[in-house]
Amino acid sequence: MSQKIQDNESIQSMLELTKLVKFGYKVLDKLPLIYKINPEIKTQRDQAVEILNHANILLLPDEFNNLFSKDGWVCYGGLSQRILEEVIYLGSNKQYQEAKQLLINYIDEDKIDFILKKCASREHFKERLDLFNLLKIDYLEERYHACIPLLLALIDGLANDISKHLGFFAENSDLELYDSITSHGTGLPFLKTIMNTSRTKTITEIIHMPYRNGILHGRDLNFANKEVASKCWWVLDCLIDWADEKQLNKQPKPPASLREALKQHQSIQELSKRIDLWKRRPTQTESYWKEQNIETLNPILPEYALFIFLGAWKEKQWGKMTPILLHNISKHLGKAASEVKNDYKKITLLDFHIINSEDQTPSNTQIYTYLEFIKNHVKQTLYLNISVNYANSQTGDPELRNEPNCGWYILQASISALLFH
């Protein structure tokens, strides 16, 4: 595998295209009459120049790893571009301690909440969600001695479950993936090697790396600090990227043509503009929501999807519920309906209404809902925050609401407290 992330197929093809674009339009600029004859070429030129202006971002992952990987931070797909650019600037200008502090503080409550949201929708990760929530509390309350060993153990177990073969710290663990930033040889696999360093002596001095062997085997005694704990969360976030990319199983493919690259770039720019224009809807009162039903709600709204889902549950129409659940996208509907029936039949839904609804992102709305039901022969009530997501109807990937070929889907993980406890 390549020695640099910029040699990845997806990045290299873009870099080569920028070189081609630069050369081609340098020639065309000497023949301005062509632009008058065919104005479309001028438009393409301007788009190409914009690509060139952003091409340097493709080199940042290598710069980041060169600066910080030896100290336990590697670049990964989920890393904020703002943080990436800022710490590289600081590190390149002899302000390494400032950059280091920024990286440590990057793992704050908001970041952990975002990590946990990702965990809630992913196989193997969601099984450990209760423990991750406890670890969040320990981290925020500075009980680093408690959260570090458990995070290391959970990271190892996750890698084992996902690979169905080896744990994270195993010598031959398959952490390196084709055409990846996170799982490039200089990224997560390199970080694993450092964390797996042999620790043969008892050390009482403060350490700044989450050395797995030294911590779990009781040889590194002064490990309980924010830097080590934040790096464990960092690894967990990297592991999410690794798990996602492992499912994709990327293979070499022919490089994109110039026209395809420009079309893709333009599409991304247009989507970005639509996202910037998006605004949260104003919140409504509980009395307003109590008056709403299938007839009064617009079918394009997330609340409409929730009403359809809960109404079908109340009537025990398992087949109607099945396609509204996010995790059933692309599943065989017959088999999925059987799973839905098995999960939901133990609970008789009697009544429901929305308390309030709040848009979180362009693709997610959280709907606080009152449920009245019978479970284990006991009539009960529960207030539940149900997550409704706007997603591609073929892939399940999140999309900007109202994009075509998409719809609103219920995230079953947000109902799991009722279903499985």
Buried (B, 14 or more C-beta within 10 A) or exposed (E): BBEBBBBBBBBBBBBEBBEEBBEBBEEBEEEEEBBEEEEEBBEBBEBBEBBBEEBEEBBBBBBBBBBBBEBBBBBBBBBEEEBBBBBBEBBEEEBBEBBBBBBBEBBEEEBBEEBBBBBBBBEBBBEBBEBBBEBBEBBEEEBBEBBBBBBBBBBBBBBBBBBEEBBBBBEEBBBBBBBBBBBBBBBBBBBBEBBBEEBEEEBEEEBBBBBBBBBBEEBBBEBBBEBBBBBBBBBBBBBBBBBBBBEEEBEEEEBBEBEEBBEEBBEEEEBEEBEEEEEEEEEBEEEEBEEBEEEEBEEEBBBBBBBBBBBBBBEEBBBBBBBBBBBBBEBEEEEBBBBBBEBBEEBBBEEBBBBBBEBEBBBBBBBBBBBBBEBEEEEEEBEBBBBBBBBBBEEBEBBBBEBEEBBBBBBBBBBBEBEEE
